[in-house]
Amino acid sequence: MNNSLKGALLSGLVFPGLGQVILKHYKRGIALMLTVSAGLLVIIVKAVQQAVTILEKIESGGGAIDMNTISKAATQASTTSDSLIFKPVLLLIISCWIFSVVDAYRIGKKKDSGLIIKP
């Protein structure tokens, strides 16, 4: 398998930045990995916070827990401030992912053609 395809597939299907690391562009690969990891961490923390809020609303309401109760609590728990954080972080993750695939392909293509580029 040639370097361009290997780098693009690793960055696109496994994790952004992995293709750069495999192609020996360590700084760029680690920077992409850390950026995406931080974004995913923010999304996970926000999701857990919202889940805890929903569980607290369900517990305080008492009674039976059914889909209707969960749906009402979820609707009440979602706020616009969560959306203001979630959307830009998601856009950052998607942008880094796309950049990572294209960049790994470009680096691999240069290595395949014999143009050795130093990181």
Order of alpha helices (4+ residues) and beta strands (2+ residues): alpha-alpha-alpha-alpha-alpha
